Amino acid sequence: MSETILYPRLRELVDQGAQLVEVLPEEEYADEHLPGAINLPLKHLTAESTAQLDRRRAIVVYCWDAL
């Protein structure tokens, strides 16, 4: 399932144990990311790279958007 969420909903999900996954390149992640976020660059997403995620918990995937 995929949906766009705003900060209040993100806060709820994180408070309920959701995992934050930042998919931008490592350099951008190092520069600025949400506290507690895991960096899994989009170009490197594989079954192996996502094995660290707990499939029983919600996963919020995000990237920076300059809209």
Secondary structure by P-SEA (a helix, b strand, c coil): cbbbbcaaaaaaaaaabbbbbbcccaaaaaaccccbbbbbbcccccccccccccccbbbbbbbbbcc
